[in-house]
Amino acid sequence: MDYEDIEVISELIEGENLFDSRGYSVVKITKIEKQDTGKDLAVVHAIKLPIKSTGVAEYQEQLKSKTPVPPITKEFVKKNSPEGKELGLPHDRMVQVFDLTDIKYVDDLEKFNQELNWRVAIYALDMVLKKADGSIAETYEEKKQVLKTSGITLFHINKILRDVNDLTLWAEDRQDFLSGGL
């Protein structure tokens, strides 16, 4: 990064949208095209989808409040076990723990994360989505249906999400975030 190109801001005015970040998510599309010889050829195309990051983090936080919670179970923990030492138990005893292996919880969490990704990606797309009849898709379900019937995949959704993060994160910031700041 060239630090000579950094703009210095000495004041911030309410409503100025200084942090409004917009850009594009370039996604890969592969089409089968018929050649003059009669053979099929896979041809790779790229399309640019306009995206925005403004408000995405706040929207994610709002949705994350609905994250499934694992059930609580009771487990016998000895005071000298790693768990007992971590909890600072004075003696062996039953403790309540989250059961992160509960099948229903794991299934619910997977569904929640997929739905979260869809919702955030749709929120971040900075474009009009139209239904087959030409009317504008207004609701989340209508927008998701437009995208699904257009052939979008979870790989495309994940690419859009990565690109939205790239609008505001420097590459080195992402590395620090992914490594826990180490």
VENQUIBEL-V948978 format. One record per run of one state. SS is the DSSP state (h for helix, s for strand, l for the rest). FROM is the first residue (numbers start at 1). LEN is the number of residues. If there is no record, write none. Layout:
# VENQUIBEL-V948978
ss-><SS:SS>
from-><FROM:FROM>
len-><LEN:LEN>
This chain:
# VENQUIBEL-V948978
ss-><l:h:l:s:l:s:l:h:l:s:l:h:l:s:l:h:s:l:s:l:s:l:h:l:h:l:h:l>
from-><1:3:6:22:35:40:53:56:65:72:78:82:88:93:99:103:125:126:130:131:136:137:140:150:154:167:171:179>
len-><2:3:16:13:5:13:3:9:7:6:4:6:5:6:4:22:1:4:1:5:1:3:10:4:13:4:8:4>
